[in-house]
Structure formats: C-alpha cells, structure tokens
Amino acid sequence: MLLPLVIGIAAPALAQDLERQEIIVVTGSRIEQDDYSDVQPAVGLRRKADFLVQEVAIRGDTRDPKQREIEIRAMLRKAIDMAGKAGVELAQGDYIVTKLTLENAAELELKDDRRPDSQRIDFLVKASLAGRTVEQAQAAIAKFIDDVPEVGRAQMDEMGDAKLSVVGPDSYRPAVIAAVVEDAKRQAAVLGDEYGVELTGLNMPVQWARSGPGEVLLFIPYELKVRPR
C-alpha cells in the first residue's frame, strides 16, 4: 500500500546540538521555541527521564555588600565540593544545562533578591533517575540542600517545582520516526485501498513534554494527511 513520506532537508543546527548528549530541561508542557508547530501529535516515544532537576538559590543579606558576596560564593563552593558524595550534580542554565564546577562557578551572576540588602545566586541541583524513583531523587536533593553548611548569613533554598531533564533528545529521532511510520501504516490499512496517507514535517527537531511522573514524551511535530488515490 502506498505510503508516501514527505521528508524535507536535514534538521536545523539546534537538532544537531541536541544530539551531542546535551541535557535538556523539560517543562510541564511542550517547550516553546520559535518556528516549532503548536500541535503535539498523538504518536511519539514515551520514556523515563534521565534526571530530576531542582532550581535552588543561595541567598545572603549581610549588610556589607562585599562580605555578603563572600559568604554566598563560599557556600556555593561548599555545595560544589559536597555534591558528588551526596549523589547529586550541580548545573547551570535554563534550557540546555551544563555542569557547575569550581572553575566556572564565578560565571554565575549575583542577583538582587526580594528584600533590600539581599542578593542571591541561582543554579540547579540534578539527581539521576537511573535506578531510583522520582520520590527518591527528590529526597536526595532535599537532603543535600539541608546538609550544605550555611556561611555567615548565606543559606540555600529551593525555588519552584522540580522539573525533568533528558540527555540528547534528538538521538531518539530514529525511534520516534519509526513509531510515527508504524502508526501511519496502521491508519492506511484501516482506510482501505481507495486512500493513501502522507506524512510531512519529519525533518523538524525532536521536541518533548512531560507525560507523567518521571516520564517524558519525545515527539516530532509531523502531520498525517489522508488522500484519495
């Protein structure tokens, strides 16, 4: 049965970047990107996320600005030193995240906080979901936050709800396309010989959404069209 697949040119540079083991933060719904379709197809690849990610802030309100920054950054260094033994990783970034180390910690910007004479540094704490549940990962992150010793008036707090992350989402492109094509074949078989189906949009980058506790949906914003023969 005829099943024409209309696939355009190779995926944009973003997709190539996402295949190089980049760690992508998954929001509660489809990530908003320019030039992406607003339609989330029904067919995709559901899989367990790689990490649970919690945004945190180290805050300080020491009156002297220089001493305030010294305390905040000293606590940050302690957090970096303790992360490995605590079974968590530290990272920076909003969308594509990179490892936070003693070498690049100075790149983190000191921001004004919610009170006068108060500033903070924001970063991420990640816990791998390999071999553990979301609840266990949350517990590991919470324990780490509690265990990092305060320096002066600096302290660490969670910010918002935890999110999921995926490593190299575009590396799953072949599996996503295979699932789409298999579904299209089933649709064509149901329609009968008078009709064929056409797929477009499979050249688009892989996108993602949270689909359940600890689970993400990887998909391509394709379109399936039914055409008479």
C-alpha positions in Angstrom: 0.0 0.0 0.0 1.3 3.4 -1.0 2.7 5.3 2.0 4.5 8.4 0.7 6.7 10.1 3.3 7.5 13.7 2.6 10.7 14.5 4.4 12.5 17.7 3.9 16.1 18.8 4.3 18.1 17.8 7.3 17.1 19.1 10.7 18.3 22.5 11.8 21.5 23.1 13.7 19.6 23.0 17.0 18.8 19.4 16.5 22.4 18.6 15.8 23.3 20.3 19.0 20.7 18.3 20.9 22.2 15.0 19.7 25.5 15.7 21.3 24.5 14.5 24.7 23.1 17.9 25.8 21.0 17.8 28.9 17.6 19.5 28.2 15.2 20.7 30.9 11.6 19.6 30.3 8.8 22.0 31.3 5.3 20.9 32.3 4.1 21.3 28.7 5.7 21.5 25.3 8.8 23.7 25.3 8.1 27.0 23.4 10.5 27.5 20.5 10.4 29.8 17.5 9.3 28.1 14.3 8.0 25.0 16.1 4.5 23.7 15.5 1.9 24.3 18.2 0.4 20.9 17.6 1.6 18.0 19.7 1.0 14.7 17.8 -0.6 11.7 19.4 2.3 9.5 18.4 5.8 9.8 20.0 8.2 7.9 22.2 7.5 7.8 26.0 10.5 7.1 28.2 11.8 7.6 31.7 13.5 11.0 32.1 17.2 11.0 32.9 17.3 13.5 35.8 15.1 15.3 38.3 16.2 19.0 38.3 15.5 21.4 41.1 16.3 25.1 40.8 17.9 26.5 44.0 19.2 29.8 45.3 21.9 30.7 47.8 20.7 33.9 49.4 22.5 36.3 51.7 21.5 39.5 53.5 24.7 40.6 55.2 24.6 44.4 55.3 28.1 44.9 53.8 27.9 44.0 50.0 31.5 42.7 49.8 31.0 40.4 52.8 27.6 39.3 51.5 29.1 38.1 48.2 32.0 36.4 50.0 29.5 34.4 52.1 27.3 33.5 49.2 30.2 32.3 47.0 31.8 30.4 49.9 28.6 28.5 50.4 28.4 27.8 46.7 31.9 26.3 46.8 30.9 24.1 49.7 27.9 22.9 47.7 30.1 22.1 44.7 32.5 20.1 46.9 29.7 18.1 48.6 27.6 17.3 45.5 29.4 14.1 44.4 29.3 12.4 47.7 25.6 13.4 48.1 24.7 11.6 44.9 23.6 14.8 43.1 25.1 17.0 40.4 25.1 20.8 40.1 24.4 22.6 36.9 23.7 26.0 35.4 21.4 27.1 32.5 17.7 27.5 31.8 17.2 25.2 28.8 20.4 23.5 27.9 22.3 22.9 31.1 26.0 22.5 31.8 27.9 21.1 34.7 28.7 23.6 37.5 32.3 23.3 38.7 34.7 25.3 40.9 36.3 26.5 37.7 33.1 28.1 36.2 31.3 29.0 39.4 32.5 32.6 39.1 30.4 32.9 35.9 27.2 32.8 38.0 25.7 36.2 38.4 24.9 37.7 41.8 21.3 39.0 41.5 19.2 41.3 43.6 16.8 39.3 45.8 13.3 40.1 47.2 14.5 42.2 50.1 16.8 45.3 50.3 20.4 44.4 51.1 19.7 40.9 49.9 21.2 39.1 46.9 21.3 35.5 45.6 22.9 33.1 43.1 20.7 30.7 41.2 21.7 27.3 39.9 20.4 23.7 39.5 20.7 20.5 41.6 20.2 17.4 39.5 19.6 13.8 40.7 19.8 10.9 38.3 16.6 8.8 37.9 18.7 5.7 36.9 17.8 3.1 39.5 15.6 5.3 41.6 12.2 6.8 41.7 11.2 10.5 41.5 10.5 10.4 45.2 13.9 9.0 46.0 15.6 11.7 43.8 13.6 14.4 45.5 14.7 13.1 48.9 18.3 13.1 47.8 18.1 16.7 46.6 16.3 17.9 49.8 18.9 16.2 52.0 21.7 17.8 50.0 20.2 21.2 50.4 19.8 20.7 54.2 23.3 19.3 54.6 25.3 22.1 52.9 26.5 24.3 55.8 25.5 27.9 55.9 28.2 30.5 55.7 27.6 33.7 57.7 24.1 34.8 56.8 24.0 32.8 53.5 21.5 30.0 53.1 20.2 27.7 50.3 16.5 27.4 49.4 14.5 25.6 46.7 12.9 27.7 44.0 9.7 26.5 42.4 8.8 22.9 41.5 11.3 20.3 40.3 11.5 19.5 36.6 12.7 16.6 34.5 15.6 16.5 32.0 16.6 14.4 29.1 20.1 13.7 27.7 20.5 14.1 23.9 16.8 14.1 22.9 17.5 14.2 19.2 19.4 10.9 19.4 15.9 9.3 19.8 14.9 10.6 16.3 15.1 7.2 14.6 12.9 5.6 17.2 10.3 8.5 17.1 10.1 8.3 13.3 9.8 4.5 13.4 6.8 4.9 15.8 5.2 7.5 13.5 5.6 5.4 10.3 4.3 2.3 12.0 1.2 4.2 13.1 0.7 5.6 9.6 0.8 2.1 8.2 -1.9 1.0 10.6 -4.0 4.1 9.6 -3.6 3.3 5.9 -4.6 -0.4 6.4 -7.8 0.8 8.2 -8.7 3.2 5.4 -8.5 0.7 2.6 -7.1 0.7 -1.0 -9.0 3.9 -2.0 -6.9 6.1 0.2 -3.2 6.7 1.0 -1.6 8.6 3.8 1.1 11.3 3.6 3.5 12.3 6.3 5.1 15.8 6.4 7.2 17.6 9.0 9.5 14.7 9.9 12.5 16.9 9.2 11.6 19.0 12.3 13.7 18.7 15.5 12.6 16.4 18.2 10.5 18.1 20.9 9.5 17.0 24.3 6.9 17.3 27.1 6.3 15.9 30.5 3.8 13.0 30.2 3.7 11.6 33.7 5.6 11.3 37.0 9.2 10.8 35.9 8.2 10.3 32.3 8.6 12.4 29.1 7.1 12.2 25.6 9.6 12.8 22.8 7.9 13.7 19.5 8.3 15.4 16.1 5.5 17.8 15.1 4.6 15.9 12.0 1.2 16.0 10.1 -0.6 13.0 8.7 -2.9 13.7 5.7 -5.3 11.2 4.1 -5.5 11.5 0.3 -7.7 9.6 -2.2 -5.6 7.5 -4.7 
